[in-house]
Amino acid sequence: MALTKLKQFLLRLQNGWQKHDSNSQPLVDDLDRQRLQQFARSNLNHPLTAERDVQQLLLGERLSAFTGRGYEFAENRLFQFGDDARFINWRLYARTGQLYCKIFHEERRPQLWLVVDRRSSMRFATRRRLKVTAAVRQALVHLYQAQQQQIAVGAVLLDNPLQWFEARTAPAAQQTLINSMNHACPPLHDDIDHFSMDKVVRQLHSRLQAGSIVIILSDFHDLEQKHIAHLHQLAQQHTVIAVQVLDDIELKLPLKGRYRIEQSHDNDPLVMDCTDTAYKNTIEQQLQFRRQQIEQWLLSTGVTYQRVLTSDEPFSFSTENAHASAE
């Protein structure tokens, strides 16, 4: 089966599998959001940590490579013309007879940027929840963690239209982001994705100051080898975590049953017979190859790779399921 047919298989499987109706119910209800918030505030095993030099101007806990006025003493150096006289070390002057100025580490706090994929391939489910719902639940936990650490949160929602949210710490701004991220996500009638992940990655690279934490939640269905360079550039300046969200059926197909796979309007529907073991094994091998290809490409860019299933709870994956970035 060609790759395009595989995409259609993951997008439009029918015959009784779960579909998201077109009502206005949010992806994550209030009770579930409260549980996620409580979990994020009580679980300190996965703090948000920047691995790159932070250049944001907000004061915070992480030391930057820049020196200036701040809270952490760095060193004494000889007084130079233009130095602020308030930082002269008079005790050292009394001992040495020379003017020294106190230098401090300027503490800066990273920003968290969430990239949440709400495109057509994410509006799919066969088990507990849609892939986009699993992505939003994971993103909410990270957002609530950022609130605990007083980190500003920005976001990009891959939707129609594409939505950008500037990094903010204000509760009202973050609530607006939560509402937009959690908005109902019915199936798209035309299945046309108007924005590619690669385009968003390029915009992030040109838009963000170095040192941000960027968490991308997507199935990466449109990732191609030509996009790797842009992801690598992003990972060189930011801490990038790529979370691939998959439905359980993308790892293992049903043991039996006939399923109708709708294709484009110009093609007849494709009927898949899972009782044909040889045929089913061929499809599973192709899906496995695609998963491994995406994982290898992501790791080669220097990002941290994680995989989450729609049946998982946030952070239910262990450290053995999280792959460190390739050096």
N, C-alpha and C positions, 0 to 999 in steps of 0.2 A: 504494500500500500504506500502510495506517495505521501510525502510529509504533509501536503495540503489536506489530504484525506484524514490523516491522523489528527490534524488540528480540528477538522470538522467533527471527528469522532469525539473529541474531548469537549467540543462546544455544544453539540446538539443530540446527545444520546436521548432516546425517548423510551416508550413502552413502560411507563410506570415509575421511572426514576424521578427523584425529587426535582420539582421546578419551583422557582420563586414567583409568586403571583405579583400582580401589578398594584397591590394596595400600597398604602403609605406607611406601613409598619417599618420602624428602624431595623437595621441589621442586628443590633445588639440592644436588648431591652434594658430597662432601668435597673432591674434586679441584678442582671448579669454584669452590668457596668459597675454597680456597687461592689460586687464580689471581686471584679478585676482590680478596682481601686484599692480595696482592702488588701488584696494579695500583693500589689505593688508596694504598698506602704509598709507591709510587715516582712517582706522578703528582701533582704539586703545582700543576697548571694550573687546578684548580677547587677552591680552598679554600672551606670553609664560612665565610661572612661574614654577620654580622648587619647589616642596614641600619637598624634601629630602635634607640632607646635601650634599653640592657640593664638590667634590674632584678633579675636573679638575684643571689643573694648570694655565689656562688662567685667567688673571685679569678681573674683571667685577663688576657688580652692586650688587650681592648678597653676604651678609656676610656669611662666613663659620664658623664652630665651631673651626677652627684652628687659632692660633695666630702666628704672625710673622711680617715681614716687609710688609707694605701695605699703604693704604691711610686713613683708619678710625682709630682714636685714641681709644684705649681700656682702658688702665690704666697705672699707674706708679707702678713699683715694685722695691724692693731693687736690686741693681746691683749685678750680680753674675759673677763668673769667666767664661770667654768666651763670655760675652755679647759684642756687638759692641759699642765701646766708642762713636761713632757718635750719639747714641740715648740716651746718658746721659742727664737727665733733670738738667741743671746747675742752673736754677732759683730755683728749689726745693732744690738743694744742698746748695745754698746760704742761704735759710731760715732754713734748718734743720741741715745742716752739714753732712748729709748722702747722699751717692750716690744712685740715683734712675735711672732706665732705663725706657724709654717710650716703651710701648707695643701697637701694632696696630693689628686690625683685618686684616687678609689677605683676600682680596676680590677675589672671584672666580666666574667664569661665567659657567653656565651649558652648556652642549652640547645638541643639538636636534638630535634625531635619528628617521628617518622615516622608517617604515616597510610597504612596498607597495606590496599587493598581486596581482600578474599578472598571476595566475594559471588559469586552464581551467574554473572553475566555475565562475570566474570573467569576462570571455569573453562572456558575455550574456547580452541581452537587449531586451525589448519589447516597450520601450518608447523613451525618448529623447537621451539617451546615454548608452554605455556599463557600467557595474558596475565598471570595471577597470578604465574607463575614469572618472567616478565620484570620485573614490579614488584618482586618479592623480590630479584632479582639487583641491580637498581638501588638498592634500599634498603640492601642489604648493603654496597655500595661507599660510600654515604654514612655508614653506621655505622662502617666501618673508617677513613674519613677523620676522623670525630669522635674515634675512639680516638687517632689520631695527634696531634690538636690538643687532647687531654685535655678534650673537651667531653662533658658528661653527655647521655645519650641516653634519651629516653622514646618511647613508641609507642602507637598505637591500631590494633588489628587489627579490621577490619570483617568479622566472622565470626559464627557462631552457636555460643556466645554472643559478644557484643562483649567484647573484651579490652583492658584498659588496663595499661600498664607505666609506672611512675613513672620519671622521669629519673634515671639512675644512671651512675656512672663505674666501679663495681666490675666486674671481669671476670666474676664469677659471675652477677651480675644481667644483664649484657649477653648472656651465653651463653644464659640462660633465654629472653631475648627472641629471639635468633637461632633457637633451637630451635622456639619457638612460631610465629614468622613463616615458618619453613621447613617446617612440618609438612605432611604429605600433604594434598592438596586434591581429593578425589574429587568427581564431579558431585553436586549436591544433588537429591534425589528430588522435592521439592516445588517447587523453584525459587522459594521464598519468601524474600525478603530481609527480615530482621527489624529491620534498622537502616538508616536513610537516611544518606547523606553529610551532608545538611544538619543532622541532629540532632547528629552528631559535631562539625561545625564550630561549632555553638552551644555545645556543652559545652567545646570547646577555648577559645573566647573567654572564657568565664566562669571557666575553671580555671587558665589559664597566666598567669604574670607577663609583662609586656610585654618584648619584646626577644628572644623565642625565634625559632629558625629552624624553620619548619614546612614539611615536604615531603609533599605529598599525591600518592600514586601510585594512579591509578584510571582507568577508562575514562569516568567521569562520566556513565554512561548515564542516571541519574535526575536530572541537573541540570536545574532549571527556573528561569525568570526570577525567580520569587518568592524563590529562594534567594540571589540575588546580594547582597542587602543584608547578609546574615550573613557572607558571604565578604569583603565590603568591610570590615566591622567588624574581622574578624580581621586583614586585611592592613594596617589602620591602626596596629596595635600590634605586629605581628610581620613578619618576613621570610617571605613565603609563596611557595613554588614549587609550581605545579600541573603534575604530569607526567601527561599523558594517554597511557595505554598502549593500543595498538590492535593487532589482528591484521592481517597484510598484506591479508587478503581484505576488510577494512573500507575499504580504499582502492581496491581493484580486484577485481571479481568474476571468476570463471573464464570463459574464452572459450567453453566448451561444457560440456554435461552437464546432467542432470536431477537435482535435489536435493529431497529430502523434508524439509519444515520442520514439525516437531511444534509444535502450538500448545497451548492449554490443554486440559484433559481434556474440556471441553464442546464443543470445536470439532474438525472433521475436519482431518487434516494438509493442509498447503499444499504443492503441488508447483511448484517453480520450474524453468523451462526456460531455461538460460543460452544455448541456441542461438538463442533468439528475441532478436535484437539490440535491437529497439525496447524490449522489456520489460526486458531487462538494463540498458539505458541509463537507463531510468526509475528503476530501483532504485538505480543508482549515483548518479544526480543527487540522490535523496532522502538517501542516505547522506552525500554530500558536503555537502548543505545542513545536515544535523545536525552534522557535524564543524565546519563553519564557525560555526554557531550557538554551540556549546559554547566554541570558541576565543574568539569575540567576547565572550561573557558573562564568561569567566574574565579576559580582559584588562581588561574594564571595571571589575573589582573592585580593580585595582591589584596583582594577583599577577604573578609571572613565569611565563610559560607555556612548556612544553616538550612535545614529542610524541616518543614512543618506540614503535617497532614490535617485535613479538615476535622478529623476525629480527635486530634490532640487538644489538650488544654495548654494555655500559654506557659512556656518554660517547662512543659512536661518532658521535652527532649533532654537527654542527658548530655554531658560534655562529650561523650563519644560520638554524638550525632552532629556536633559542631566542629567544623573543619577550620583550623587556623589558616590564615592567609599564607600563600606561598611566598617565600623570600626570593 
